Amino acid sequence: MARRPGRKAPPSPLEQRDGVDPVCLRLPAITASDPGADGPPSTVTAYLLARYATAIGPAEVEAMLAAGRFVGEGGRPVDAATPYEAGAYIWFHRDFAPETPVPFPIEVVHRDERIVVADKPHFLATTPRGRHITQTAVARLRRELGLPLLSPAHRLDRLTAGLVLFVVRPEDRGAYQTLFRDRRVRKEYEAVAAHDPAVELPRTVRSRIVKEHGVLAAQEVPGPVNAETRIDLLAHRGGLGRYLLRPATGRTHQLRVHMSGLGLALLNDPLYPEVAPQPRGSGAGSFEDPLQLLARALEFTDPWTGRPFRFESGRELAAWRGPAAK
């Protein structure tokens, strides 16, 4: 019986591995008019070998098939005779490249039946991406808290430390994501950068920021404003300033771009004002010179209970601990 290509994916028959969900693949409808195709393949095996020839490799795909690691609904392993059926779902776990553990704890600031607020260290990505899979905040919290369905309501850059809001149950996630989408979460960041008395503060910076796919750094460009940040100087000493940053929007690298645009690039920033040849903190096992940016506070009204929340990070930026700090 033909599958409805747009139907919702059924529950995965595979459990998580190291806090990471299996890949869920929906078999597409392929016709003879599609580029490079003579029509749909006769078997799922043929499709998998063609699709993952580069990303995984034919020999590895064949080994995974032989081991029964590709499964369909009900957990039935895909074999050489499994027919191709557009709209069907296939699940599998990819093999992860070895990852260097991030040697800093992730602290839980708040936990209830709906949310977890975590205080993330520098160098720990929020969600699996690229070469950071198991060493991510969501994977570690799923393992440590025994919450396999935990998911983030928003994202914090890997090099930035501080507060991240996670949702315990999938059915609650949309309500918390809507808070961020509708700018009903007040976010406060702390940063350390050079102090320049010629830069008048406080001020609100408004500009248009764009980030192209595959390009490391974002840019300010002419056009309608899409990024706004309030910047205050909290204190200064020894040529350094401690700044309070309150973004009204959430563009990629917004705070780093706006501070750099004022001539106040954050300490240890590998991208602004210029991209470093080998960004510090990006190599395996390199955890020195963290970016001096901290998501200090999250404040919002819970969409389910109406309870007002304000959470604050317990972390400190290393450059501001004292004269002896690096």
C-alpha positions, -999 to +999 in steps of 0.1 A: +000+000+000+014+034-010+025+057+018+015+093+022+048+111+016+038+140+039+027+120+069+042+126+103+071+103+113+061+075+137+080+070+169+115+058+164+121+020+170+157+028+179+167+043+213+191+072+217+228+065+217+249+086+241+220+110+243+218+115+206+187+106+185+190+083+155+188+097+120+152+096+107+151+093+069+118+096+049+122+079+015+113+105-012+091+101-042+115+097-072+104+099-108+121+095-142+120+133-146+142+139-116+178+149-125+201+118-128+172+094-121+156+067-142+128+064-117+126+051-081+151+024-071+137-011-067+151-016-032+159+005-001+194-009-002+201+006-037+188+040-025+210+040+007+241+030-013+235+059-037+225+085-011+254+079+013+281+069-012+301+100-002+289+109+033+294+074+047+310+053+020+296+023+001+317-002+021+305+012+054+269+013+042+271-023+032+286-032+066+258-013+084+232-031+063+247-065+070+247-057+107+210-047+106+216-012+116+191+003+092+156-004+104+121+004+092+089+008+112+086-017+140+123-021+140+125-045+111+160-045+096+164-034+060+178-062+039+186-067+002+150-076-006+133-046+012+113-029-015+116+009-020+084+026-010+081+064-012+070+080+021+084+051+042+107+059+072+141+045+079+161+050+111+198+044+118+227+056+140+257+070+124+291+062+139+305+093+157+341+104+152+360+104+186+353+136+205+375+152+231+354+156+263+348+192+273+363+191+308+339+215+325+306+207+343+272+218+331+252+231+361+214+228+365+200+261+378+163+250+377+144+219+370+107+212+371+082+190+352+083+212+321+117+229+319+154+227+328+176+258+329+212+249+326+244+269+330+265+259+301+303+262+301+324+276+273+333+253+245+302+231+248+278+233+219+241+234+227+230+208+201+247+182+179+262+198+148+293+191+127+320+174+147+303+182+180+278+154+187+280+137+220+299+165+236+269+189+235+247+203+263+216+185+252+233+151+249+250+154+282+219+166+300+198+138+285+224+113+299+230+129+332+193+137+341+177+107+325+155+128+302+157+114+267+131+138+253+149+169+265+153+196+238+165+232+237+140+261+234+168+282+219+205+280+212+237+295+227+269+296+207+295+269+216+321+295+226+296+314+248+289+303+284+258+308+304+221+300+306+201+278+282+165+269+285+156+233+278+121+217+275+114+183+291+084+172+270+080+177+232+044+188+235+055+218+256+084+229+234+064+251+210+051+274+238+086+281+251+100+286+216+073+311+210+085+331+239+118+336+222+103+341+188+080+369+201+108+385+221+091+378+254+123+366+270+146+392+285+182+382+280+212+398+297+248+391+287+281+401+304+312+406+283+348+417+288+365+439+262+389+468+260+378+500+276+378+531+254+366+563+272+359+578+238+331+554+232+300+569+247+279+545+267+252+536+274+239+534+239+216+513+217+232+499+186+209+491+156+220+477+123+214+450+097+234+418+102+236+390+077+255+357+079+260+336+047+259+299+049+295+285+050+310+319+060+323+320+096+317+356+104+285+377+101+286+412+087+268+445+091+254+456+058+232+485+046+194+478+047+165+476+071+175+471+107+172+435+120+195+436+151+193+458+182+215+457+213+216+479+244+252+483+257+262+496+292+296+498+308+294+483+343+330+489+354+365+493+340+400+487+353+434+481+338+423+490+303+395+465+304+358+471+306+330+449+319+299+453+299+262+446+302+246+436+268+208+434+264+198+422+230+163+430+217+168+406+188+187+374+183+208+375+151+237+351+148+268+366+165+248+399+171+266+409+203+300+401+190+294+421+158+279+451+176+308+453+201+334+449+174+317+476+154+323+500+183+360+490+184+354+470+215+359+434+202+354+408+230+385+393+245+395+360+229+371+364+200+384+343+171+361+359+145+358+396+152+372+420+141+391+395+119+389+358+115+419+342+131+438+316+109+432+290+136+405+301+159+414+295+196+393+269+213+383+252+180+408+225+180+403+191+197+416+193+233+421+231+232+402+248+261+423+278+267+414+315+263+376+312+264+356+339+246+347+365+273+309+364+268+284+350+293+246+347+291+241+361+325+203+361+329+170+349+315+137+364+325+102+355+313+067+346+323+060+308+321+035+303+293+017+275+312+016+287+348+019+324+345+047+323+370+074+350+365+110+336+364+144+351+365+174+329+364+211+340+367+243+323+359+267+315+387+297+317+364+323+344+362+343+356+332+380+347+337+393+381+325+374+399+353+382+377+383+411+398+394+445+411+385+460+376+386+434+361+362+445+354+326 
